[in-house]
Structures are given as C-alpha cells and as structure tokens.
C-alpha cells in the first residue's frame, strides 16, 4: 500500500512540474509580445520605466542568481 501511494505521489509531482513548464513558456511568450508590440503596457505590467531591451538585459544578467532551485531535501 505504501509503495502504491509513493508511486501515485511521484506521478502527481511529475504532472505538476510539466504544467509549471507550460506556464513558464506562456509567461515568456507574453513578455516577448508585450515588449515587441505594446511598450506602454509592458512598462505598466513590469512596473519599471525601462525599455523592453534593457529589461531583458538586466533579467539575463540576474536570471541565474534568482532562479528557483530544487534542493531535494528529505
């Protein structure tokens, strides 16, 4: 019984990670489209008075430092 629950939990976690990846891709698409097509809406969305290109450069530099990491602690 415990093995079945463990396998079920692993499958649930696997599905959640896949759904999260889809959301991340949608976010990246939204940011790209807003930056390319509607700069005032982009600035309002990110709440920063930067041009989209400058925002992307700052994000590229800071991204590795602020990315969420799995620790896998038990």
Buried (B, 14 or more C-beta within 10 A) or exposed (E): EEEEEEEEEEEEEEEEEEEEEEEEEEEEEEBEEBBEEEEEEBBEEBEEEEEBEEBBEEEEEEEEEEEEEEEEEE
